[in-house]
Amino acid sequence: KGSGVYIASGGTFNMNGGTMEDDVYAVGSMVYAGGTVSGNITLDGAEKLTINKKPTTALKVTALTTAVGTKLVKVNAEDFEMGDITISGLPTGTRAILSDGYIVIDYTYHTVTITSSNSAYGKVSKTSLTVAYGTSISASGSTLTVGSNTITATPTTDTAQYDYSFTSWTGASGTVTEDKTITANFSRVVKTYTVTIASSPSGYGSTSKTSVASVPYGS
């Protein structure tokens, strides 16, 4: 056991068996084809590690190149699973996924749930979205924008008894950093009417008032 293994640029370290207790720092390439690595593997760049065989114990990797879309590790082992590796050093809002033979850095994704404060008063055009960490949220009037998605809040059609209206959004600002609920708020008010009072036949009598304004429906 030494102080560690440094793989220089252009160099390749092949591990085909045995036990590696030292940490590995890879500027060049490491090819894993068997054995146990108990130390940490630091990858200074994309595609610095190739896995040709399912590890006997999970590999511990630190990534120094962390842009979304980076192909961090090449995986040739068909039975490899993401449980066979732990990756640290990834920025908040990103994750490592297995895609098309590579371990790739991707965004984390979250569910945005859009609800109505009262479904009898109004509805929203979409009730659920799955979006990447950091997606922006904004609202203008009855329109909610989540990234490239537009959601409209529509009040229920007015009736003889009630007027319905959209009033506001709750939670419709900032960015998505976790699962989130946004609520469209609606209101309902009882309609009022003007009651006109007339005498019939005209000239036979009179009333103290000829109209009463703002009479609630059902009065």
Salt bridges, closest charged atoms under 4 A:
ASP84 OD2 - LYS54 NZ 2.77
ASP106 OD2 - ARG95 NH2 3.59
ASP163 OD1 - LYS191 NZ 3.78
ASP179 OD1 - HIS110 ND1 3.65
